[in-house]
Structure formats: structure tokens, C-alpha cells
């Protein structure tokens, strides 16, 4: 029996290896390259991370392929290299991965769309958003930028999403950067091996992507992350009580004081996620009572605070809900970030609210 197994393994293993090598060669010949054959995008910054400066990265996932450039400040931009901010009017955008534009090229992100339109008014944009940042890391990056930039922005657009509010008291403390990728200090070896496989083997990516596509079709709304985000809107949960909103508003007050001290105008932008927009349908799928949830909870909190502090507030919810009502997919199939078309809707809505209406008011003034 042992001899039979040994003979079988001696035949099967070399055959599998030859098949995998043939698959690898065929995929590469047809243009199906590994996820990314360059280094990662990040560098260590204290206990957290920042984007590497003057860097270009092509990222391939089952949902999208996108190119990311960073400028001399370590911020996402049209191209790597220097960025002149002297003698220009510009809007500095602060936020998380939705503002960064995960999954789309710079010009297709809503910040890029807004920037192209704003050029008509001689206004430029700077994108300070970094995917995965909590409010703490976003604040720290903004303050460092305001302290070091050669010219202050005319406007700081602070984009608020539900995950950003929910984690406003959290910050990273156990991260390490290896080859430009982010890992937890006490759990990095296996994820690192997986990253190296994804970067080096087209065959591995072929099987990985096929499995993920099957999962996306079988479980389109079954992700635990979706359930966690739904729970945030519960009127019986943490945010249904007054203590958390009060602490959040105190953080916003400190942000407002710092931005205004720089001479810039602050604008709050509320940006719902794809989960927020699908929430009523997701409740029906799960058989949960709608009366126990308030999906305007975070928007209303921010809007009331902005009114009290006389801070400009822009709500992108109406534009996105109208788009969702058309039955169009707003995000990628296997990724919750907004696709190109949705980013364009957001960029147009923000330009109209922040720039076009202001310009019309100026032209109408005698």
C-alpha cells in the first residue's frame, strides 16, 4: 500500500507541477499578470502608516485594475513628482478610502472629477485621503500638512462616512510595514506569504479570483462587515445614546478650531457608503424590523453640528439615492468601494454644491 501511494505521489506531484507551470506561462502570455509586481504603497509613520512619496503602483484585484501615483508630499495625485501649491487656490480633501478613490484611477475618483470641473474657476485640488485611516490618522495628516505646506488651502473639505464616525476614537498601534505592505506585528507571516504569492504567481491569482467570484455570486450581501455596518444604525446601540455623539462633536470642534486658525474655510461633506444606500433592502433580506434602525442617524448628527457651528454642510445622499433608484450598480461586484460611474455622480454633485452655486451667487450680486 505504501509503495502504491509512493508511486502515485511520484507521478501526481510532478504532473501537477508541470500543469501549474504551463498555466502560469499561459496566463502571463495572455496578459493575465499577478496582482502587482511592484512594491507596496505604504511606509511606516509612527504607529501607523502614510503613502510613499513620488511613487507609482499598479494594483490588480478581481474587481478592478488601477494605477496610483503619489506626489512629493506623499499624497495621491495625477502623476508622481513635485506639486506647486504657491499662488494657487485649492481645496484640500480629507477622508478615508472612498475619498482616496479605491478601485479607480485618479481622474475617475470624485476628487479628480471635482478638480477637473473646478479648473474652470482656477481652483485646484489636493487629496489628503488615505485608505484605512481612522479619524485620528486623518486629523494628524491634515495638521502636518497645514504646518508644512508652502501655501494654505482656501477650503478644507472633510468627508465624513459612517465607518469614520464609528471608529473616531480608534487609532493604530500594532502595525508594521514590510515591502510597502501593512501587517499586524503579531500576525504578519501568513498574510505576508499570501501577498508574495499574489505578487509573484499569476496561477495563484487565477484560482483566488475564481473562488472570490463564486463567493460574490453565492453571498452577495452576506459579509459580516455588512452586518456590522447595519448594526451601527440601530437606535438601541451605542450611537442611539447621547454620550458617543457628544464626544464626536467635541472632536469636530477641535478640528474646526485648527482649520480656521489656518485661514481656510471648512466644509463638511457627508458621503454614505453602498451599504447605507442598500440598508432598507438588506433589512428585508434579514427579516429585521425597520423601526429599530435610523439610516439618517449620522447624517443628521453631522448636519445639526454644522448648523450650530455655522460650518458649511454638503449632503451627497440625494444624488446617490437617485442613482441607486435607477437600479445601477454603485460599487464593484466584490468590493464595496464606488465604481467609476458613481464617483462621477459624486464629483459632479460636489462641484455643483461647493463651486457652481457660489459662482452663480457672485455673478448675481450687483
ABEGO torsion letter per residue (X at the ends): XAAAAAAAAAAAAAAAAAAAAAAAAAAAAAGBBBABABBBABBBBEABBBBBBGBBBBBBBAABBBBBBBBAAGBBBABBEBBBABGBBBBBBBEBAAAAGBGBBAAABAAAAAAAAAAAAGBBBBBABBBGBBAAAAAAAAAAAAAABABBBABBBBBBBAAAAAAAABBBAABBBBGGBBBBAABAAAAAAAAAAAAABAAAAAAAAAAAAAAAAABAAABAAAAAAAAAABAABAAABAAAAAAAAAAAAAAAAAAAAAGBBBBBBBBBBAAAAAAAAAAAAAGBBAAABBAAAAAAAAAAAAAAAGBBBBBAAAAAAAAAAAGBBABBAABABBBAAAAAAAAAAAAAAAAAAAAAAAAABX
